[in-house]
Amino acid sequence: MPDAGMFAAADQITVAVHDLAVVLETEADVSEAVRLVEEAQKRAGV
């Protein structure tokens, strides 16, 4: 059986993306969210 940690992480990401989709109302909101995710990826070295 695969490591349960990966499933827990995937579940948390899925919930976070769903919540984000609910609160984003405009194209500008989406652009800002993408920018923030890209910054976080750079900081994390992803």
mmCIF file of the N, C-alpha and C atoms, coordinates in Angstrom:
data_MODEL
# 
_entry.id   MODEL 
# 
loop_
_atom_site.group_PDB 
_atom_site.id 
_atom_site.type_symbol 
_atom_site.label_atom_id 
_atom_site.label_alt_id 
_atom_site.label_comp_id 
_atom_site.label_asym_id 
_atom_site.label_entity_id 
_atom_site.label_seq_id 
_atom_site.pdbx_PDB_ins_code 
_atom_site.Cartn_x 
_atom_site.Cartn_y 
_atom_site.Cartn_z 
_atom_site.occupancy 
_atom_site.B_iso_or_equiv 
_atom_site.pdbx_formal_charge 
_atom_site.auth_seq_id 
_atom_site.auth_comp_id 
_atom_site.auth_asym_id 
_atom_site.auth_atom_id 
_atom_site.pdbx_PDB_model_num 
ATOM 1   N N  . MET A 1 1  ? 0.847   -1.179 0.000   1.00 0.00 ? 1  MET A N  1 
ATOM 2   C CA . MET A 1 1  ? 0.000   0.000  0.000   1.00 0.00 ? 1  MET A CA 1 
ATOM 3   C C  . MET A 1 1  ? 0.894   1.245  0.000   1.00 0.00 ? 1  MET A C  1 
ATOM 4   N N  . PRO A 1 2  ? 0.559   2.226  -0.829  1.00 0.00 ? 2  PRO A N  1 
ATOM 5   C CA . PRO A 1 2  ? 1.364   3.448  -0.883  1.00 0.00 ? 2  PRO A CA 1 
ATOM 6   C C  . PRO A 1 2  ? 1.337   4.199  0.449   1.00 0.00 ? 2  PRO A C  1 
ATOM 7   N N  . ASP A 1 3  ? 2.315   5.064  0.613   1.00 0.00 ? 3  ASP A N  1 
ATOM 8   C CA . ASP A 1 3  ? 2.418   5.878  1.813   1.00 0.00 ? 3  ASP A CA 1 
ATOM 9   C C  . ASP A 1 3  ? 1.173   6.739  1.979   1.00 0.00 ? 3  ASP A C  1 
ATOM 10  N N  . ALA A 1 4  ? 0.537   6.667  3.131   1.00 0.00 ? 4  ALA A N  1 
ATOM 11  C CA . ALA A 1 4  ? -0.691  7.422  3.393   1.00 0.00 ? 4  ALA A CA 1 
ATOM 12  C C  . ALA A 1 4  ? -0.430  8.927  3.398   1.00 0.00 ? 4  ALA A C  1 
ATOM 13  N N  . GLY A 1 5  ? 0.795   9.347  3.683   1.00 0.00 ? 5  GLY A N  1 
ATOM 14  C CA . GLY A 1 5  ? 1.122   10.773 3.715   1.00 0.00 ? 5  GLY A CA 1 
ATOM 15  C C  . GLY A 1 5  ? 0.829   11.457 2.398   1.00 0.00 ? 5  GLY A C  1 
ATOM 16  N N  . MET A 1 6  ? 1.129   10.789 1.303   1.00 0.00 ? 6  MET A N  1 
ATOM 17  C CA . MET A 1 6  ? 0.889   11.370 -0.017  1.00 0.00 ? 6  MET A CA 1 
ATOM 18  C C  . MET A 1 6  ? -0.605  11.553 -0.256  1.00 0.00 ? 6  MET A C  1 
ATOM 19  N N  . PHE A 1 7  ? -1.411  10.599 0.201   1.00 0.00 ? 7  PHE A N  1 
ATOM 20  C CA . PHE A 1 7  ? -2.862  10.727 0.048   1.00 0.00 ? 7  PHE A CA 1 
ATOM 21  C C  . PHE A 1 7  ? -3.393  11.886 0.887   1.00 0.00 ? 7  PHE A C  1 
ATOM 22  N N  . ALA A 1 8  ? -2.859  12.053 2.083   1.00 0.00 ? 8  ALA A N  1 
ATOM 23  C CA . ALA A 1 8  ? -3.292  13.151 2.952   1.00 0.00 ? 8  ALA A CA 1 
ATOM 24  C C  . ALA A 1 8  ? -2.929  14.496 2.320   1.00 0.00 ? 8  ALA A C  1 
ATOM 25  N N  . ALA A 1 9  ? -1.730  14.581 1.764   1.00 0.00 ? 9  ALA A N  1 
ATOM 26  C CA . ALA A 1 9  ? -1.309  15.827 1.115   1.00 0.00 ? 9  ALA A CA 1 
ATOM 27  C C  . ALA A 1 9  ? -2.191  16.127 -0.092  1.00 0.00 ? 9  ALA A C  1 
ATOM 28  N N  . ALA A 1 10 ? -2.470  15.122 -0.897  1.00 0.00 ? 10 ALA A N  1 
ATOM 29  C CA . ALA A 1 10 ? -3.313  15.315 -2.077  1.00 0.00 ? 10 ALA A CA 1 
ATOM 30  C C  . ALA A 1 10 ? -4.714  15.752 -1.674  1.00 0.00 ? 10 ALA A C  1 
ATOM 31  N N  . ASP A 1 11 ? -5.230  15.192 -0.595  1.00 0.00 ? 11 ASP A N  1 
ATOM 32  C CA . ASP A 1 11 ? -6.555  15.571 -0.111  1.00 0.00 ? 11 ASP A CA 1 
ATOM 33  C C  . ASP A 1 11 ? -6.562  17.032 0.322   1.00 0.00 ? 11 ASP A C  1 
ATOM 34  N N  . GLN A 1 12 ? -5.548  17.458 1.039   1.00 0.00 ? 12 GLN A N  1 
ATOM 35  C CA . GLN A 1 12 ? -5.471  18.844 1.500   1.00 0.00 ? 12 GLN A CA 1 
ATOM 36  C C  . GLN A 1 12 ? -5.370  19.812 0.324   1.00 0.00 ? 12 GLN A C  1 
ATOM 37  N N  . ILE A 1 13 ? -4.606  19.452 -0.692  1.00 0.00 ? 13 ILE A N  1 
ATOM 38  C CA . ILE A 1 13 ? -4.474  20.301 -1.886  1.00 0.00 ? 13 ILE A CA 1 
ATOM 39  C C  . ILE A 1 13 ? -5.813  20.401 -2.603  1.00 0.00 ? 13 ILE A C  1 
ATOM 40  N N  . THR A 1 14 ? -6.515  19.281 -2.717  1.00 0.00 ? 14 THR A N  1 
ATOM 41  C CA . THR A 1 14 ? -7.821  19.279 -3.381  1.00 0.00 ? 14 THR A CA 1 
ATOM 42  C C  . THR A 1 14 ? -8.807  20.189 -2.652  1.00 0.00 ? 14 THR A C  1 
ATOM 43  N N  . VAL A 1 15 ? -8.837  20.112 -1.338  1.00 0.00 ? 15 VAL A N  1 
ATOM 44  C CA . VAL A 1 15 ? -9.739  20.956 -0.549  1.00 0.00 ? 15 VAL A CA 1 
ATOM 45  C C  . VAL A 1 15 ? -9.359  22.429 -0.711  1.00 0.00 ? 15 VAL A C  1 
ATOM 46  N N  . ALA A 1 16 ? -8.066  22.726 -0.663  1.00 0.00 ? 16 ALA A N  1 
ATOM 47  C CA . ALA A 1 16 ? -7.619  24.112 -0.793  1.00 0.00 ? 16 ALA A CA 1 
ATOM 48  C C  . ALA A 1 16 ? -7.978  24.688 -2.164  1.00 0.00 ? 16 ALA A C  1 
ATOM 49  N N  . VAL A 1 17 ? -7.807  23.908 -3.206  1.00 0.00 ? 17 VAL A N  1 
ATOM 50  C CA . VAL A 1 17 ? -8.143  24.380 -4.556  1.00 0.00 ? 17 VAL A CA 1 
ATOM 51  C C  . VAL A 1 17 ? -9.642  24.601 -4.681  1.00 0.00 ? 17 VAL A C  1 
ATOM 52  N N  . HIS A 1 18 ? -10.427 23.718 -4.120  1.00 0.00 ? 18 HIS A N  1 
ATOM 53  C CA . HIS A 1 18 ? -11.883 23.901 -4.146  1.00 0.00 ? 18 HIS A CA 1 
ATOM 54  C C  . HIS A 1 18 ? -12.265 25.192 -3.441  1.00 0.00 ? 18 HIS A C  1 
ATOM 55  N N  . ASP A 1 19 ? -11.718 25.403 -2.251  1.00 0.00 ? 19 ASP A N  1 
ATOM 56  C CA . ASP A 1 19 ? -12.026 26.622 -1.498  1.00 0.00 ? 19 ASP A CA 1 
ATOM 57  C C  . ASP A 1 19 ? -11.601 27.866 -2.265  1.00 0.00 ? 19 ASP A C  1 
ATOM 58  N N  . LEU A 1 20 ? -10.464 27.808 -2.905  1.00 0.00 ? 20 LEU A N  1 
ATOM 59  C CA . LEU A 1 20 ? -9.975  28.939 -3.698  1.00 0.00 ? 20 LEU A CA 1 
ATOM 60  C C  . LEU A 1 20 ? -10.921 29.223 -4.859  1.00 0.00 ? 20 LEU A C  1 
ATOM 61  N N  . ALA A 1 21 ? -11.389 28.180 -5.524  1.00 0.00 ? 21 ALA A N  1 
ATOM 62  C CA . ALA A 1 21 ? -12.308 28.361 -6.648  1.00 0.00 ? 21 ALA A CA 1 
ATOM 63  C C  . ALA A 1 21 ? -13.612 29.007 -6.201  1.00 0.00 ? 21 ALA A C  1 
ATOM 64  N N  . VAL A 1 22 ? -14.033 28.739 -4.985  1.00 0.00 ? 22 VAL A N  1 
ATOM 65  C CA . VAL A 1 22 ? -15.266 29.316 -4.471  1.00 0.00 ? 22 VAL A CA 1 
ATOM 66  C C  . VAL A 1 22 ? -15.127 30.817 -4.244  1.00 0.00 ? 22 VAL A C  1 
ATOM 67  N N  . VAL A 1 23 ? -13.964 31.257 -3.773  1.00 0.00 ? 23 VAL A N  1 
ATOM 68  C CA . VAL A 1 23 ? -13.812 32.672 -3.400  1.00 0.00 ? 23 VAL A CA 1 
ATOM 69  C C  . VAL A 1 23 ? -13.345 33.574 -4.543  1.00 0.00 ? 23 VAL A C  1 
ATOM 70  N N  . LEU A 1 24 ? -12.765 33.001 -5.592  1.00 0.00 ? 24 LEU A N  1 
ATOM 71  C CA . LEU A 1 24 ? -12.301 33.824 -6.708  1.00 0.00 ? 24 LEU A CA 1 
ATOM 72  C C  . LEU A 1 24 ? -13.492 34.270 -7.539  1.00 0.00 ? 24 LEU A C  1 
ATOM 73  N N  . GLU A 1 25 ? -13.636 35.579 -7.677  1.00 0.00 ? 25 GLU A N  1 
ATOM 74  C CA . GLU A 1 25 ? -14.818 36.095 -8.365  1.00 0.00 ? 25 GLU A CA 1 
ATOM 75  C C  . GLU A 1 25 ? -14.523 36.721 -9.720  1.00 0.00 ? 25 GLU A C  1 
ATOM 76  N N  . THR A 1 26 ? -13.294 37.182 -9.925  1.00 0.00 ? 26 THR A N  1 
ATOM 77  C CA . THR A 1 26 ? -12.976 37.867 -11.173 1.00 0.00 ? 26 THR A CA 1 
ATOM 78  C C  . THR A 1 26 ? -11.701 37.290 -11.775 1.00 0.00 ? 26 THR A C  1 
ATOM 79  N N  . GLU A 1 27 ? -11.463 37.641 -13.022 1.00 0.00 ? 27 GLU A N  1 
ATOM 80  C CA . GLU A 1 27 ? -10.227 37.212 -13.681 1.00 0.00 ? 27 GLU A CA 1 
ATOM 81  C C  . GLU A 1 27 ? -9.011  37.796 -12.971 1.00 0.00 ? 27 GLU A C  1 
ATOM 82  N N  . ALA A 1 28 ? -9.148  39.000 -12.443 1.00 0.00 ? 28 ALA A N  1 
ATOM 83  C CA . ALA A 1 28 ? -8.050  39.621 -11.696 1.00 0.00 ? 28 ALA A CA 1 
ATOM 84  C C  . ALA A 1 28 ? -7.734  38.817 -10.433 1.00 0.00 ? 28 ALA A C  1 
ATOM 85  N N  . ASP A 1 29 ? -8.768  38.296 -9.771  1.00 0.00 ? 29 ASP A N  1 
ATOM 86  C CA . ASP A 1 29 ? -8.554  37.449 -8.594  1.00 0.00 ? 29 ASP A CA 1 
ATOM 87  C C  . ASP A 1 29 ? -7.767  36.194 -8.972  1.00 0.00 ? 29 ASP A C  1 
ATOM 88  N N  . VAL A 1 30 ? -8.125  35.595 -10.095 1.00 0.00 ? 30 VAL A N  1 
ATOM 89  C CA . VAL A 1 30 ? -7.427  34.395 -10.556 1.00 0.00 ? 30 VAL A CA 1 
ATOM 90  C C  . VAL A 1 30 ? -5.967  34.715 -10.866 1.00 0.00 ? 30 VAL A C  1 
ATOM 91  N N  . SER A 1 31 ? -5.728  35.825 -11.534 1.00 0.00 ? 31 SER A N  1 
ATOM 92  C CA . SER A 1 31 ? -4.359  36.223 -11.867 1.00 0.00 ? 31 SER A CA 1 
ATOM 93  C C  . SER A 1 31 ? -3.523  36.432 -10.610 1.00 0.00 ? 31 SER A C  1 
ATOM 94  N N  . GLU A 1 32 ? -4.097  37.068 -9.617  1.00 0.00 ? 32 GLU A N  1 
ATOM 95  C CA . GLU A 1 32 ? -3.395  37.296 -8.352  1.00 0.00 ? 32 GLU A CA 1 
ATOM 96  C C  . GLU A 1 32 ? -3.106  35.978 -7.646  1.00 0.00 ? 32 GLU A C  1 
ATOM 97  N N  . ALA A 1 33 ? -4.056  35.062 -7.663  1.00 0.00 ? 33 ALA A N  1 
ATOM 98  C CA . ALA A 1 33 ? -3.858  33.755 -7.043  1.00 0.00 ? 33 ALA A CA 1 
ATOM 99  C C  . ALA A 1 33 ? -2.732  32.995 -7.741  1.00 0.00 ? 33 ALA A C  1 
ATOM 100 N N  . VAL A 1 34 ? -2.707  33.030 -9.056  1.00 0.00 ? 34 VAL A N  1 
ATOM 101 C CA . VAL A 1 34 ? -1.648  32.359 -9.813  1.00 0.00 ? 34 VAL A CA 1 
ATOM 102 C C  . VAL A 1 34 ? -0.293  32.960 -9.461  1.00 0.00 ? 34 VAL A C  1 
ATOM 103 N N  . ARG A 1 35 ? -0.237  34.284 -9.364  1.00 0.00 ? 35 ARG A N  1 
ATOM 104 C CA . ARG A 1 35 ? 1.017   34.952 -9.025  1.00 0.00 ? 35 ARG A CA 1 
ATOM 105 C C  . ARG A 1 35 ? 1.504   34.514 -7.641  1.00 0.00 ? 35 ARG A C  1 
ATOM 106 N N  . LEU A 1 36 ? 0.593   34.449 -6.688  1.00 0.00 ? 36 LEU A N  1 
ATOM 107 C CA . LEU A 1 36 ? 0.968   34.041 -5.337  1.00 0.00 ? 36 LEU A CA 1 
ATOM 108 C C  . LEU A 1 36 ? 1.455   32.595 -5.289  1.00 0.00 ? 36 LEU A C  1 
ATOM 109 N N  . VAL A 1 37 ? 0.800   31.715 -6.040  1.00 0.00 ? 37 VAL A N  1 
ATOM 110 C CA . VAL A 1 37 ? 1.226   30.316 -6.090  1.00 0.00 ? 37 VAL A CA 1 
ATOM 111 C C  . VAL A 1 37 ? 2.609   30.210 -6.728  1.00 0.00 ? 37 VAL A C  1 
ATOM 112 N N  . GLU A 1 38 ? 2.850   30.962 -7.787  1.00 0.00 ? 38 GLU A N  1 
ATOM 113 C CA . GLU A 1 38 ? 4.163   30.940 -8.433  1.00 0.00 ? 38 GLU A CA 1 
ATOM 114 C C  . GLU A 1 38 ? 5.255   31.422 -7.482  1.00 0.00 ? 38 GLU A C  1 
ATOM 115 N N  . GLU A 1 39 ? 4.965   32.458 -6.702  1.00 0.00 ? 39 GLU A N  1 
ATOM 116 C CA . GLU A 1 39 ? 5.932   32.944 -5.709  1.00 0.00 ? 39 GLU A CA 1 
ATOM 117 C C  . GLU A 1 39 ? 6.214   31.864 -4.666  1.00 0.00 ? 39 GLU A C  1 
ATOM 118 N N  . ALA A 1 40 ? 5.165   31.206 -4.205  1.00 0.00 ? 40 ALA A N  1 
ATOM 119 C CA . ALA A 1 40 ? 5.327   30.158 -3.202  1.00 0.00 ? 40 ALA A CA 1 
ATOM 120 C C  . ALA A 1 40 ? 6.149   28.996 -3.756  1.00 0.00 ? 40 ALA A C  1 
ATOM 121 N N  . GLN A 1 41 ? 5.943   28.648 -5.020  1.00 0.00 ? 41 GLN A N  1 
ATOM 122 C CA . GLN A 1 41 ? 6.721   27.580 -5.650  1.00 0.00 ? 41 GLN A CA 1 
ATOM 123 C C  . GLN A 1 41 ? 8.198   27.946 -5.693  1.00 0.00 ? 41 GLN A C  1 
ATOM 124 N N  . LYS A 1 42 ? 8.501   29.179 -6.031  1.00 0.00 ? 42 LYS A N  1 
ATOM 125 C CA . LYS A 1 42 ? 9.899   29.631 -6.082  1.00 0.00 ? 42 LYS A CA 1 
ATOM 126 C C  . LYS A 1 42 ? 10.540  29.539 -4.701  1.00 0.00 ? 42 LYS A C  1 
ATOM 127 N N  . ARG A 1 43 ? 9.812   29.999 -3.681  1.00 0.00 ? 43 ARG A N  1 
ATOM 128 C CA . ARG A 1 43 ? 10.352  29.947 -2.321  1.00 0.00 ? 43 ARG A CA 1 
ATOM 129 C C  . ARG A 1 43 ? 10.580  28.504 -1.862  1.00 0.00 ? 43 ARG A C  1 
ATOM 130 N N  . ALA A 1 44 ? 9.706   27.609 -2.295  1.00 0.00 ? 44 ALA A N  1 
ATOM 131 C CA . ALA A 1 44 ? 9.803   26.216 -1.912  1.00 0.00 ? 44 ALA A CA 1 
ATOM 132 C C  . ALA A 1 44 ? 10.802  25.436 -2.761  1.00 0.00 ? 44 ALA A C  1 
ATOM 133 N N  . GLY A 1 45 ? 11.283  26.065 -3.828  1.00 0.00 ? 45 GLY A N  1 
ATOM 134 C CA . GLY A 1 45 ? 12.233  25.385 -4.699  1.00 0.00 ? 45 GLY A CA 1 
ATOM 135 C C  . GLY A 1 45 ? 11.594  24.327 -5.570  1.00 0.00 ? 45 GLY A C  1 
ATOM 136 N N  . VAL A 1 46 ? 10.329  24.526 -5.903  1.00 0.00 ? 46 VAL A N  1 
ATOM 137 C CA . VAL A 1 46 ? 9.604   23.549 -6.726  1.00 0.00 ? 46 VAL A CA 1 
ATOM 138 C C  . VAL A 1 46 ? 9.697   23.944 -8.181  1.00 0.00 ? 46 VAL A C  1 
# 
